Each structure stands twice: as C-alpha cells, then as structure tokens.
Amino acid sequence: MKNRLKVLRAEKDMTQADLADSLAVSRQTINAIEKGKFDPSLPLAFKMSKLFELPIEEIFQNNE
Amino acid sequence: MNKEVVKATKNLALWTILWVASLALATFGPKFLWEENTILSILTIAINSALGAGMIWANVKHLSVLDELQKKIQLDAMGIALGVGIVGGLSYSVMDISNVISSNAEIGFLVMLISISYMVALLIGKKRYA
C-alpha cells in the first residue's frame, strides 16, 4: 500500500519522532509505514486521518 | 520508546533476573549450600515457579504496551522460536530414543535452541522493518 505520510508530515513540519509521539507509536513504526514496509491497522489509520484532517483514502492508496 | 514501554521492559528484565537467579539457586543449592535438604529444595523450587509465573505475567504485560509493529515483530519471533523448539526438540528426542546420539537428550539444549532462534528471528524482524 502506498501512502503520502512523508509528504503530509513534512507539510506540518514534523519529524518522524514528533509524529510517533502524536500517534503513541514508535519512530520505527512511522519509518516502516512511510517506506511502505508495514501497513498500519485501521485504528492507527483513523488516528492519522484525524491528525492530518484528511480522509484515509487521501493518505493511503491501494497498489491495485 | 515511550515511558510505559520502558517501565514494562525494566519490569520484565527484573522478573527475568529474579527467575534466573532462583533457578540457579534451586539447581546448585542442594549440592553446594544445603546438602540435599529436601524441604529447602522444595521451597526453592516453589519460589522459582512463583517467580516464573511472575516473569510470564511481566512478558504478557510487556507485549500489551508495545505498538502494533513492535508487537508483530515480537509475535513473529515467538512463533518461529516455538516452531523451532517443537520441531527441533522432538527431532532431538527421537535422535536420543533411536541412539543416533550417544548422550542423553538434555532440556538445556532445547532452551538454548529456543532462545537462539528467538533472538535471531527478533534481529531479522527489527532489520526488516528498519
């Protein structure tokens, strides 16, 4: 699954550590999601959606 | 790492140290400290079992505070270690029964096999998602 997390984070001028703190996850988790190595759970995706004030489908795009 | 994870990790480390120390006492105490006194041996084994239960509880607590990726890495590693332990342990036991190996099968080798496979799987998991 592709995502715009890195771009959205940069737009908010946040580091991976800042975003990790805001979402109560580790920096490694944010890094893995940004690189597309790990897909977040639905609750975590909703947290991101709330934080960036965007619908989930504008943050994550299916590869298919 | 957030404070909750640090606290749970320290708690798990403390329970593990206590359990290992009590295991050493229960193992070597009868020979070197209390000359085969059965009551003291039973007491130390009971304490070791109780500390073991505490360590299991601390491990469950530790897993519960990890985030979803950390939890996945841990559970993957535990699954691999369990599989390697069962398959490797039974193969080792069969080798003993069928006299393929000259010495008796020792539980210590199984513990080492599980520990090493867990640590290797954990490192691979950490590297994969780094």
N, CA and C atoms of all chains as a GROMACS GRO file, in nm:
protein
  582
    1MET      N    1   0.083  -0.119   0.000
    1MET     CA    2   0.000   0.000   0.000
    1MET      C    3   0.088   0.126   0.000
    2LYS      N    4   0.057   0.218  -0.092
    2LYS     CA    5   0.135   0.344  -0.098
    2LYS      C    6   0.072   0.446  -0.003
    3ASN      N    7   0.152   0.540   0.041
    3ASN     CA    8   0.095   0.644   0.128
    3ASN      C    9   0.168   0.777   0.112
    4ARG      N   10   0.102   0.884   0.157
    4ARG     CA   11   0.159   1.020   0.146
    4ARG      C   12   0.206   1.071   0.283
    5LEU      N   13   0.232   0.978   0.370
    5LEU     CA   14   0.264   1.016   0.508
    5LEU      C   15   0.385   1.110   0.518
    6LYS      N   16   0.489   1.077   0.442
    6LYS     CA   17   0.612   1.157   0.449
    6LYS      C   18   0.586   1.301   0.404
    7VAL      N   19   0.509   1.316   0.297
    7VAL     CA   20   0.477   1.450   0.244
    7VAL      C   21   0.391   1.527   0.343
    8LEU      N   22   0.288   1.459   0.396
    8LEU     CA   23   0.197   1.524   0.491
    8LEU      C   24   0.271   1.565   0.618
    9ARG      N   25   0.361   1.480   0.660
    9ARG     CA   26   0.441   1.510   0.780
    9ARG      C   27   0.530   1.631   0.755
   10ALA      N   28   0.591   1.635   0.636
   10ALA     CA   29   0.678   1.748   0.601
   10ALA      C   30   0.597   1.878   0.595
   11GLU      N   31   0.475   1.869   0.541
   11GLU     CA   32   0.389   1.988   0.532
   11GLU      C   33   0.358   2.045   0.670
   12LYS      N   34   0.348   1.956   0.767
   12LYS     CA   35   0.321   2.001   0.905
   12LYS      C   36   0.450   2.031   0.982
   13ASP      N   37   0.563   2.018   0.911
   13ASP     CA   38   0.694   2.042   0.970
   13ASP      C   39   0.718   1.954   1.094
   14MET      N   40   0.684   1.828   1.078
   14MET     CA   41   0.702   1.734   1.190
   14MET      C   42   0.813   1.635   1.157
   15THR      N   43   0.887   1.595   1.259
   15THR     CA   44   0.985   1.488   1.241
   15THR      C   45   0.913   1.355   1.260
   16GLN      N   46   0.982   1.246   1.226
   16GLN     CA   47   0.922   1.113   1.249
   16GLN      C   48   0.894   1.094   1.399
   17ALA      N   49   0.985   1.146   1.481
   17ALA     CA   50   0.968   1.132   1.627
   17ALA      C   51   0.845   1.210   1.675
   18ASP      N   52   0.825   1.331   1.619
   18ASP     CA   53   0.706   1.411   1.656
   18ASP      C   54   0.579   1.336   1.621
   19LEU      N   55   0.576   1.282   1.498
   19LEU     CA   56   0.457   1.210   1.453
   19LEU      C   57   0.434   1.085   1.538
   20ALA      N   58   0.544   1.016   1.568
   20ALA     CA   59   0.535   0.896   1.652
   20ALA      C   60   0.475   0.930   1.789
   21ASP      N   61   0.520   1.041   1.847
   21ASP     CA   62   0.466   1.085   1.978
   21ASP      C   63   0.318   1.118   1.967
   22SER      N   64   0.281   1.187   1.861
   22SER     CA   65   0.140   1.227   1.843
   22SER      C   66   0.048   1.106   1.829
   23LEU      N   67   0.102   0.998   1.769
   23LEU     CA   68   0.019   0.880   1.744
   23LEU      C   69   0.041   0.770   1.847
   24ALA      N   70   0.128   0.795   1.944
   24ALA     CA   71   0.162   0.699   2.050
   24ALA      C   72   0.215   0.566   1.993
   25VAL      N   73   0.304   0.578   1.894
   25VAL     CA   74   0.374   0.460   1.841
   25VAL      C   75   0.524   0.491   1.839
   26SER      N   76   0.604   0.390   1.802
   26SER     CA   77   0.749   0.413   1.798
   26SER      C   78   0.789   0.481   1.665
   27ARG      N   79   0.907   0.544   1.665
   27ARG     CA   80   0.957   0.609   1.544
   27ARG      C   81   0.981   0.504   1.435
   28GLN      N   82   1.023   0.384   1.478
   28GLN     CA   83   1.046   0.274   1.382
   28GLN      C   84   0.917   0.241   1.306
   29THR      N   85   0.804   0.248   1.376
   29THR     CA   86   0.675   0.217   1.312
   29THR      C   87   0.642   0.321   1.206
   30ILE      N   88   0.664   0.449   1.239
   30ILE     CA   89   0.639   0.556   1.141
   30ILE      C   90   0.730   0.538   1.019
   31ASN      N   91   0.856   0.510   1.045
   31ASN     CA   92   0.953   0.490   0.936
   31ASN      C   93   0.911   0.373   0.846
   32ALA      N   94   0.868   0.262   0.908
   32ALA     CA   95   0.828   0.143   0.831
   32ALA      C   96   0.703   0.172   0.747
   33ILE      N   97   0.610   0.250   0.803
   33ILE     CA   98   0.488   0.285   0.728
   33ILE      C   99   0.524   0.376   0.610
   34GLU      N  100   0.608   0.476   0.637
   34GLU     CA  101   0.647   0.569   0.529
   34GLU      C  102   0.717   0.497   0.414
   35LYS      N  103   0.797   0.398   0.448
   35LYS     CA  104   0.870   0.325   0.344
   35LYS      C  105   0.784   0.217   0.277
   36GLY      N  106   0.661   0.202   0.326
   36GLY     CA  107   0.571   0.102   0.268
   36GLY      C  108   0.604  -0.040   0.310
   37LYS      N  109   0.683  -0.054   0.417
   37LYS     CA  110   0.719  -0.188   0.463
   37LYS      C  111   0.613  -0.246   0.557
   38PHE      N  112   0.531  -0.160   0.613
   38PHE     CA  113   0.431  -0.204   0.710
   38PHE      C  114   0.302  -0.124   0.690
   39ASP      N  115   0.191  -0.197   0.684
   39ASP     CA  116   0.061  -0.129   0.672
   39ASP      C  117  -0.001  -0.113   0.810
   40PRO      N  118  -0.044   0.009   0.844
   40PRO     CA  119  -0.100   0.030   0.979
   40PRO      C  120  -0.237  -0.035   0.994
   41SER      N  121  -0.277  -0.055   1.119
   41SER     CA  122  -0.411  -0.107   1.148
   41SER      C  123  -0.513   0.003   1.117
   42LEU      N  124  -0.639  -0.034   1.110
   42LEU     CA  125  -0.744   0.064   1.084
   42LEU      C  126  -0.750   0.172   1.194
   43PRO      N  127  -0.743   0.134   1.325
   43PRO     CA  128  -0.744   0.239   1.428
   43PRO      C  129  -0.630   0.339   1.413
   44LEU      N  130  -0.510   0.290   1.376
   44LEU     CA  131  -0.397   0.382   1.359
   44LEU      C  132  -0.418   0.471   1.235
   45ALA      N  133  -0.473   0.412   1.130
   45ALA     CA  134  -0.502   0.491   1.009
   45ALA      C  135  -0.604   0.601   1.041
   46PHE      N  136  -0.704   0.568   1.123
   46PHE     CA  137  -0.803   0.670   1.162
   46PHE      C  138  -0.738   0.781   1.246
   47LYS      N  139  -0.643   0.744   1.331
   47LYS     CA  140  -0.571   0.845   1.411
   47LYS      C  141  -0.497   0.940   1.318
   48MET      N  142  -0.432   0.883   1.214
   48MET     CA  143  -0.359   0.967   1.117
   48MET      C  144  -0.455   1.058   1.042
   49SER      N  145  -0.567   0.999   1.005
   49SER     CA  146  -0.670   1.076   0.934
   49SER      C  147  -0.714   1.196   1.016
   50LYS      N  148  -0.734   1.173   1.146
   50LYS     CA  149  -0.778   1.280   1.236
   50LYS      C  150  -0.667   1.387   1.251
   51LEU      N  151  -0.545   1.338   1.266
   51LEU     CA  152  -0.432   1.429   1.287
   51LEU      C  153  -0.411   1.521   1.165
   52PHE      N  154  -0.416   1.461   1.044
   52PHE     CA  155  -0.391   1.540   0.923
   52PHE      C  156  -0.521   1.603   0.866
   53GLU      N  157  -0.632   1.574   0.931
   53GLU     CA  158  -0.763   1.626   0.888
   53GLU      C  159  -0.792   1.594   0.742
   54LEU      N  160  -0.766   1.468   0.708
   54LEU     CA  161  -0.788   1.421   0.572
   54LEU      C  162  -0.857   1.284   0.577
   55PRO      N  163  -0.936   1.251   0.474
   55PRO     CA  164  -0.992   1.115   0.472
   55PRO      C  165  -0.880   1.010   0.453
   56ILE      N  166  -0.903   0.891   0.502
   56ILE     CA  167  -0.799   0.786   0.495
   56ILE      C  168  -0.750   0.763   0.352
   57GLU      N  169  -0.847   0.765   0.255
   57GLU     CA  170  -0.808   0.737   0.116
   57GLU      C  171  -0.720   0.847   0.055
   58GLU      N  172  -0.711   0.961   0.121
   58GLU     CA  173  -0.618   1.065   0.071
   58GLU      C  174  -0.479   1.049   0.134
   59ILE      N  175  -0.470   0.962   0.231
   59ILE     CA  176  -0.339   0.934   0.292
   59ILE      C  177  -0.283   0.803   0.236
   60PHE      N  178  -0.370   0.703   0.223
   60PHE     CA  179  -0.328   0.571   0.175
   60PHE      C  180  -0.395   0.539   0.042
   61GLN      N  181  -0.316   0.483  -0.050
   61GLN     CA  182  -0.370   0.438  -0.178
   61GLN      C  183  -0.333   0.293  -0.200
   62ASN      N  184  -0.432   0.215  -0.241
   62ASN     CA  185  -0.406   0.075  -0.269
   62ASN      C  186  -0.321   0.063  -0.395
   63ASN      N  187  -0.230  -0.032  -0.399
   63ASN     CA  188  -0.142  -0.051  -0.515
   63ASN      C  189  -0.217  -0.101  -0.637
   64GLU      N  190  -0.330  -0.175  -0.613
   64GLU     CA  191  -0.402  -0.237  -0.726
   64GLU      C  192  -0.470  -0.133  -0.814
   65MET      N  193   1.128   0.527   2.253
   65MET     CA  194   1.042   0.438   2.331
   65MET      C  195   0.964   0.518   2.435
   66ASN      N  196   0.834   0.497   2.446
   66ASN     CA  197   0.762   0.576   2.545
   66ASN      C  198   0.783   0.521   2.687
   67LYS      N  199   0.741   0.601   2.786
   67LYS     CA  200   0.770   0.568   2.926
   67LYS      C  201   0.707   0.435   2.968
   68GLU      N  202   0.588   0.408   2.915
   68GLU     CA  203   0.518   0.285   2.951
   68GLU      C  204   0.596   0.161   2.904
   69VAL      N  205   0.653   0.170   2.782
   69VAL     CA  206   0.731   0.058   2.727
   69VAL      C  207   0.859   0.040   2.808
   70VAL      N  208   0.925   0.152   2.842
   70VAL     CA  209   1.049   0.146   2.921
   70VAL      C  210   1.021   0.079   3.056
   71LYS      N  211   0.910   0.120   3.120
   71LYS     CA  212   0.873   0.065   3.250
   71LYS      C  213   0.845  -0.085   3.240
   72ALA      N  214   0.769  -0.124   3.137
   72ALA     CA  215   0.734  -0.266   3.119
   72ALA      C  216   0.859  -0.349   3.086
   73THR      N  217   0.952  -0.290   3.010
   73THR     CA  218   1.076  -0.362   2.974
   73THR      C  219   1.163  -0.382   3.098
   74LYS      N  220   1.174  -0.277   3.181
   74LYS     CA  221   1.252  -0.288   3.306
   74LYS      C  222   1.188  -0.391   3.398
   75ASN      N  223   1.056  -0.390   3.405
   75ASN     CA  224   0.982  -0.484   3.490
   75ASN      C  225   1.009  -0.629   3.444
   76LEU      N  226   1.005  -0.649   3.312
   76LEU     CA  227   1.031  -0.783   3.257
   76LEU      C  228   1.175  -0.826   3.286
   77ALA      N  229   1.270  -0.733   3.271
   77ALA     CA  230   1.411  -0.763   3.298
   77ALA      C  231   1.430  -0.803   3.444
   78LEU      N  232   1.363  -0.731   3.535
   78LEU     CA  233   1.375  -0.761   3.678
   78LEU      C  234   1.320  -0.901   3.709
   79TRP      N  235   1.201  -0.932   3.660
   79TRP     CA  236   1.142  -1.064   3.684
   79TRP      C  237   1.230  -1.175   3.624
   80THR      N  238   1.288  -1.147   3.506
   80THR     CA  239   1.373  -1.248   3.441
   80THR      C  240   1.499  -1.274   3.523
   81ILE      N  241   1.560  -1.165   3.573
   81ILE     CA  242   1.682  -1.179   3.656
   81ILE      C  243   1.650  -1.260   3.782
   82LEU      N  244   1.536  -1.225   3.847
   82LEU     CA  245   1.497  -1.297   3.969
   82LEU      C  246   1.471  -1.445   3.941
   83TRP      N  247   1.405  -1.472   3.829
   83TRP     CA  248   1.375  -1.612   3.794
   83TRP      C  249   1.504  -1.690   3.766
   84VAL      N  250   1.596  -1.630   3.688
   84VAL     CA  251   1.723  -1.698   3.657
   84VAL      C  252   1.804  -1.722   3.784
   85ALA      N  253   1.808  -1.621   3.873
   85ALA     CA  254   1.883  -1.636   3.999
   85ALA      C  255   1.823  -1.747   4.084
   86SER      N  256   1.689  -1.751   4.091
   86SER     CA  257   1.623  -1.854   4.172
   86SER      C  258   1.641  -1.993   4.109
   87LEU      N  259   1.649  -1.997   3.976
   87LEU     CA  260   1.674  -2.125   3.906
   87LEU      C  261   1.814  -2.176   3.939
   88ALA      N  262   1.910  -2.084   3.940
   88ALA     CA  263   2.048  -2.122   3.974
   88ALA      C  264   2.054  -2.173   4.118
   89LEU      N  265   1.980  -2.104   4.208
   89LEU     CA  266   1.978  -2.145   4.348
   89LEU      C  267   1.914  -2.284   4.363
   90ALA      N  268   1.802  -2.304   4.293
   90ALA     CA  269   1.733  -2.434   4.302
   90ALA      C  270   1.817  -2.546   4.240
   91THR      N  271   1.898  -2.511   4.139
   91THR     CA  272   1.980  -2.613   4.070
   91THR      C  273   2.105  -2.649   4.151
   92PHE      N  274   2.176  -2.545   4.198
   92PHE     CA  275   2.305  -2.570   4.263
   92PHE      C  276   2.298  -2.572   4.416
   93GLY      N  277   2.189  -2.517   4.472
   93GLY     CA  278   2.173  -2.514   4.617
   93GLY      C  279   2.183  -2.651   4.684
   94PRO      N  280   2.110  -2.753   4.637
   94PRO     CA  281   2.114  -2.884   4.702
   94PRO      C  282   2.255  -2.942   4.712
   95LYS      N  283   2.340  -2.913   4.614
   95LYS     CA  284   2.475  -2.970   4.613
   95LYS      C  285   2.575  -2.886   4.694
   96PHE      N  286   2.565  -2.753   4.678
   96PHE     CA  287   2.668  -2.666   4.737
   96PHE      C  288   2.626  -2.590   4.863
   97LEU      N  289   2.495  -2.577   4.888
   97LEU     CA  290   2.454  -2.492   5.001
   97LEU      C  291   2.383  -2.569   5.114
   98TRP      N  292   2.292  -2.659   5.083
   98TRP     CA  293   2.216  -2.722   5.192
   98TRP      C  294   2.219  -2.875   5.189
   99GLU      N  295   2.318  -2.929   5.128
   99GLU     CA  296   2.346  -3.074   5.131
   99GLU      C  297   2.220  -3.161   5.120
  100GLU      N  298   2.152  -3.147   5.009
  100GLU     CA  299   2.038  -3.232   4.973
  100GLU      C  300   1.920  -3.224   5.071
  101ASN      N  301   1.906  -3.115   5.148
  101ASN     CA  302   1.790  -3.098   5.237
  101ASN      C  303   1.664  -3.083   5.151
  102THR      N  304   1.574  -3.183   5.159
  102THR     CA  305   1.458  -3.188   5.069
  102THR      C  306   1.364  -3.069   5.088
  103ILE      N  307   1.341  -3.030   5.214
  103ILE     CA  308   1.248  -2.919   5.239
  103ILE      C  309   1.298  -2.790   5.175
  104LEU      N  310   1.428  -2.762   5.192
  104LEU     CA  311   1.486  -2.641   5.130
  104LEU      C  312   1.479  -2.649   4.978
  105SER      N  313   1.501  -2.770   4.924
  105SER     CA  314   1.495  -2.787   4.778
  105SER      C  315   1.354  -2.760   4.727
  106ILE      N  316   1.253  -2.817   4.797
  106ILE     CA  317   1.112  -2.794   4.756
  106ILE      C  318   1.078  -2.646   4.765
  107LEU      N  319   1.125  -2.582   4.874
  107LEU     CA  320   1.097  -2.439   4.894
  107LEU      C  321   1.155  -2.354   4.779
  108THR      N  322   1.280  -2.381   4.742
  108THR     CA  323   1.343  -2.301   4.636
  108THR      C  324   1.277  -2.329   4.500
  109ILE      N  325   1.235  -2.455   4.478
  109ILE     CA  326   1.166  -2.487   4.352
  109ILE      C  327   1.032  -2.414   4.346
  110ALA      N  328   0.962  -2.410   4.462
  110ALA     CA  329   0.833  -2.339   4.467
  110ALA      C  330   0.853  -2.190   4.441
  111ILE      N  331   0.957  -2.132   4.502
  111ILE     CA  332   0.987  -1.989   4.480
  111ILE      C  333   1.020  -1.966   4.333
  112ASN      N  334   1.101  -2.056   4.276
  112ASN     CA  335   1.139  -2.044   4.134
  112ASN      C  336   1.014  -2.049   4.044
  113SER      N  337   0.921  -2.140   4.076
  113SER     CA  338   0.798  -2.150   3.995
  113SER      C  339   0.715  -2.023   4.007
  114ALA      N  340   0.706  -1.969   4.130
  114ALA     CA  341   0.629  -1.846   4.152
  114ALA      C  342   0.691  -1.730   4.076
  115LEU      N  343   0.825  -1.720   4.081
  115LEU     CA  344   0.893  -1.613   4.006
  115LEU      C  345   0.877  -1.633   3.856
  116GLY      N  346   0.873  -1.760   3.813
  116GLY     CA  347   0.850  -1.791   3.672
  116GLY      C  348   0.712  -1.742   3.628
  117ALA      N  349   0.612  -1.763   3.714
  117ALA     CA  350   0.476  -1.714   3.684
  117ALA      C  351   0.477  -1.561   3.672
  118GLY      N  352   0.551  -1.496   3.762
  118GLY     CA  353   0.564  -1.350   3.758
  118GLY      C  354   0.630  -1.304   3.629
  119MET      N  355   0.730  -1.379   3.585
  119MET     CA  356   0.801  -1.344   3.461
  119MET      C  357   0.706  -1.357   3.340
  120ILE      N  358   0.625  -1.463   3.340
  120ILE     CA  359   0.528  -1.481   3.230
  120ILE      C  360   0.429  -1.364   3.228
  121TRP      N  361   0.380  -1.328   3.346
  121TRP     CA  362   0.287  -1.215   3.357
  121TRP      C  363   0.352  -1.086   3.307
  122ALA      N  364   0.480  -1.065   3.346
  122ALA     CA  365   0.553  -0.944   3.303
  122ALA      C  366   0.571  -0.944   3.151
  123ASN      N  367   0.590  -1.062   3.092
  123ASN     CA  368   0.606  -1.073   2.947
  123ASN      C  369   0.476  -1.037   2.875
  124VAL      N  370   0.364  -1.086   2.929
  124VAL     CA  371   0.233  -1.054   2.871
  124VAL      C  372   0.208  -0.903   2.881
  125LYS      N  373   0.240  -0.846   2.997
  125LYS     CA  374   0.223  -0.702   3.019
  125LYS      C  375   0.310  -0.623   2.920
  126HIS      N  376   0.435  -0.670   2.902
  126HIS     CA  377   0.528  -0.605   2.810
  126HIS      C  378   0.471  -0.605   2.668
  127LEU      N  379   0.417  -0.718   2.625
  127LEU     CA  380   0.359  -0.726   2.490
  127LEU      C  381   0.242  -0.630   2.475
  128SER      N  382   0.164  -0.618   2.582
  128SER     CA  383   0.042  -0.536   2.575
  128SER      C  384   0.070  -0.386   2.558
  129VAL      N  385   0.189  -0.339   2.599
  129VAL     CA  386   0.219  -0.195   2.586
  129VAL      C  387   0.295  -0.161   2.457
  130LEU      N  388   0.336  -0.264   2.382
  130LEU     CA  389   0.409  -0.237   2.257
  130LEU      C  390   0.313  -0.186   2.150
  131ASP      N  391   0.366  -0.109   2.054
  131ASP     CA  392   0.279  -0.065   1.945
  131ASP      C  393   0.264  -0.180   1.845
  132GLU      N  394   0.180  -0.160   1.743
  132GLU     CA  395   0.143  -0.272   1.656
  132GLU      C  396   0.260  -0.334   1.579
  133LEU      N  397   0.356  -0.252   1.535
  133LEU     CA  398   0.471  -0.309   1.462
  133LEU      C  399   0.563  -0.386   1.558
  134GLN      N  400   0.589  -0.326   1.675
  134GLN     CA  401   0.675  -0.394   1.773
  134GLN      C  402   0.612  -0.527   1.815
  135LYS      N  403   0.479  -0.523   1.832
  135LYS     CA  404   0.407  -0.645   1.871
  135LYS      C  405   0.419  -0.752   1.762
  136LYS      N  406   0.406  -0.710   1.636
  136LYS     CA  407   0.417  -0.804   1.524
  136LYS      C  408   0.556  -0.868   1.522
  137ILE      N  409   0.661  -0.784   1.539
  137ILE     CA  410   0.798  -0.836   1.537
  137ILE      C  411   0.817  -0.938   1.649
  138GLN      N  412   0.768  -0.904   1.770
  138GLN     CA  413   0.780  -0.995   1.884
  138GLN      C  414   0.704  -1.125   1.861
  139LEU      N  415   0.579  -1.115   1.815
  139LEU     CA  416   0.497  -1.234   1.797
  139LEU      C  417   0.551  -1.324   1.685
  140ASP      N  418   0.602  -1.262   1.577
  140ASP     CA  419   0.666  -1.340   1.470
  140ASP      C  420   0.785  -1.418   1.526
  141ALA      N  421   0.867  -1.348   1.605
  141ALA     CA  422   0.987  -1.412   1.662
  141ALA      C  423   0.947  -1.526   1.758
  142MET      N  424   0.843  -1.501   1.838
  142MET     CA  425   0.798  -1.604   1.933
  142MET      C  426   0.741  -1.725   1.858
  143GLY      N  427   0.668  -1.698   1.747
  143GLY     CA  428   0.612  -1.807   1.667
  143GLY      C  429   0.722  -1.894   1.607
  144ILE      N  430   0.826  -1.828   1.556
  144ILE     CA  431   0.938  -1.901   1.497
  144ILE      C  432   1.010  -1.982   1.605
  145ALA      N  433   1.033  -1.918   1.720
  145ALA     CA  434   1.103  -1.987   1.830
  145ALA      C  435   1.022  -2.108   1.879
  146LEU      N  436   0.891  -2.093   1.888
  146LEU     CA  437   0.805  -2.204   1.930
  146LEU      C  438   0.812  -2.319   1.829
  147GLY      N  439   0.803  -2.284   1.700
  147GLY     CA  440   0.809  -2.386   1.595
  147GLY      C  441   0.943  -2.458   1.594
  148VAL      N  442   1.050  -2.380   1.600
  148VAL     CA  443   1.185  -2.439   1.600
  148VAL      C  444   1.201  -2.527   1.726
  149GLY      N  445   1.148  -2.480   1.838
  149GLY     CA  446   1.158  -2.556   1.964
  149GLY      C  447   1.086  -2.689   1.956
  150ILE      N  448   0.965  -2.688   1.902
  150ILE     CA  449   0.888  -2.814   1.893
  150ILE      C  450   0.952  -2.910   1.793
  151VAL      N  451   0.980  -2.859   1.673
  151VAL     CA  452   1.037  -2.946   1.568
  151VAL      C  453   1.177  -2.993   1.609
  152GLY      N  454   1.261  -2.896   1.649
  152GLY     CA  455   1.398  -2.931   1.688
  152GLY      C  456   1.402  -3.018   1.812
  153GLY      N  457   1.316  -2.986   1.910
  153GLY     CA  458   1.313  -3.064   2.035
  153GLY      C  459   1.269  -3.207   2.012
  154LEU      N  460   1.166  -3.226   1.928
  154LEU     CA  461   1.120  -3.363   1.902
  154LEU      C  462   1.222  -3.440   1.819
  155SER      N  463   1.287  -3.374   1.724
  155SER     CA  464   1.392  -3.441   1.645
  155SER      C  465   1.506  -3.486   1.736
  156TYR      N  466   1.541  -3.396   1.828
  156TYR     CA  467   1.649  -3.425   1.924
  156TYR      C  468   1.611  -3.544   2.013
  157SER      N  469   1.483  -3.546   2.056
  157SER     CA  470   1.434  -3.656   2.139
  157SER      C  471   1.437  -3.789   2.063
  158VAL      N  472   1.394  -3.784   1.936
  158VAL     CA  473   1.394  -3.906   1.853
  158VAL      C  474   1.538  -3.956   1.832
  159MET      N  475   1.632  -3.859   1.815
  159MET     CA  476   1.773  -3.898   1.798
  159MET      C  477   1.823  -3.971   1.922
  160ASP      N  478   1.775  -3.927   2.039
  160ASP     CA  479   1.813  -3.994   2.165
  160ASP      C  480   1.752  -4.133   2.172
  161ILE      N  481   1.620  -4.143   2.144
  161ILE     CA  482   1.549  -4.272   2.152
  161ILE      C  483   1.609  -4.374   2.055
  162SER      N  484   1.641  -4.327   1.934
  162SER     CA  485   1.693  -4.420   1.832
  162SER      C  486   1.846  -4.434   1.838
  163ASN      N  487   1.906  -4.380   1.943
  163ASN     CA  488   2.051  -4.390   1.968
  163ASN      C  489   2.138  -4.334   1.855
  164VAL      N  490   2.086  -4.233   1.787
  164VAL     CA  491   2.168  -4.165   1.686
  164VAL      C  492   2.274  -4.080   1.756
  165ILE      N  493   2.239  -4.027   1.873
  165ILE     CA  494   2.337  -3.953   1.954
  165ILE      C  495   2.375  -4.039   2.074
  166SER      N  496   2.500  -4.029   2.114
  166SER     CA  497   2.549  -4.116   2.220
  166SER      C  498   2.502  -4.072   2.360
  167SER      N  499   2.489  -3.940   2.380
  167SER     CA  500   2.449  -3.891   2.513
  167SER      C  501   2.297  -3.878   2.523
  168ASN      N  502   2.247  -3.861   2.648
  168ASN     CA  503   2.104  -3.842   2.668
  168ASN      C  504   2.063  -3.701   2.625
  169ALA      N  505   1.938  -3.688   2.578
  169ALA     CA  506   1.887  -3.556   2.539
  169ALA      C  507   1.873  -3.470   2.665
  170GLU      N  508   1.929  -3.348   2.660
  170GLU     CA  509   1.924  -3.258   2.775
  170GLU      C  510   1.829  -3.142   2.746
  171ILE      N  511   1.746  -3.106   2.846
  171ILE     CA  512   1.650  -2.997   2.830
  171ILE      C  513   1.720  -2.864   2.803
  172GLY      N  514   1.844  -2.851   2.854
  172GLY     CA  515   1.921  -2.728   2.837
  172GLY      C  516   1.943  -2.694   2.690
  173PHE      N  517   1.964  -2.798   2.606
  173PHE     CA  518   1.986  -2.774   2.464
  173PHE      C  519   1.860  -2.717   2.399
  174LEU      N  520   1.744  -2.768   2.444
  174LEU     CA  521   1.616  -2.719   2.390
  174LEU      C  522   1.597  -2.571   2.426
  175VAL      N  523   1.629  -2.537   2.551
  175VAL     CA  524   1.617  -2.397   2.596
  175VAL      C  525   1.711  -2.307   2.513
  176MET      N  526   1.833  -2.356   2.489
  176MET     CA  527   1.929  -2.277   2.408
  176MET      C  528   1.877  -2.260   2.266
  177LEU      N  529   1.823  -2.370   2.209
  177LEU     CA  530   1.770  -2.365   2.072
  177LEU      C  531   1.657  -2.263   2.060
  178ILE      N  532   1.565  -2.266   2.157
  178ILE     CA  533   1.452  -2.172   2.155
  178ILE      C  534   1.504  -2.028   2.171
  179SER      N  535   1.596  -2.009   2.266
  179SER     CA  536   1.649  -1.873   2.292
  179SER      C  537   1.720  -1.817   2.170
  180ILE      N  538   1.806  -1.898   2.109
  180ILE     CA  539   1.884  -1.850   1.994
  180ILE      C  540   1.791  -1.822   1.875
  181SER      N  541   1.695  -1.914   1.850
  181SER     CA  542   1.606  -1.892   1.736
  181SER      C  543   1.519  -1.768   1.759
  182TYR      N  544   1.478  -1.743   1.885
  182TYR     CA  545   1.400  -1.622   1.917
  182TYR      C  546   1.483  -1.496   1.891
  183MET      N  547   1.607  -1.496   1.939
  183MET     CA  548   1.692  -1.377   1.923
  183MET      C  549   1.723  -1.349   1.776
  184VAL      N  550   1.753  -1.457   1.700
  184VAL     CA  551   1.783  -1.439   1.556
  184VAL      C  552   1.659  -1.386   1.484
  185ALA      N  553   1.542  -1.445   1.514
  185ALA     CA  554   1.417  -1.400   1.448
  185ALA      C  555   1.385  -1.256   1.486
  186LEU      N  556   1.414  -1.220   1.609
  186LEU     CA  557   1.389  -1.082   1.656
  186LEU      C  558   1.479  -0.983   1.580
  187LEU      N  559   1.606  -1.018   1.566
  187LEU     CA  560   1.701  -0.930   1.494
  187LEU      C  561   1.661  -0.916   1.347
  188ILE      N  562   1.620  -1.029   1.286
  188ILE     CA  563   1.577  -1.024   1.145
  188ILE      C  564   1.453  -0.935   1.131
  189GLY      N  565   1.359  -0.951   1.224
  189GLY     CA  566   1.237  -0.870   1.222
  189GLY      C  567   1.268  -0.722   1.236
  190LYS      N  568   1.358  -0.689   1.331
  190LYS     CA  569   1.396  -0.547   1.352
  190LYS      C  570   1.461  -0.490   1.226
  191LYS      N  571   1.548  -0.571   1.164
  191LYS     CA  572   1.619  -0.526   1.044
  191LYS      C  573   1.522  -0.510   0.927
  192ARG      N  574   1.426  -0.604   0.916
  192ARG     CA  575   1.332  -0.600   0.805
  192ARG      C  576   1.249  -0.470   0.803
  193TYR      N  577   1.212  -0.423   0.921
  193TYR     CA  578   1.126  -0.304   0.928
  193TYR      C  579   1.203  -0.176   0.961
  194ALA      N  580   1.337  -0.184   0.959
  194ALA     CA  581   1.418  -0.064   0.991
  194ALA      C  582   1.417   0.036   0.877
   0.00000   0.00000   0.00000
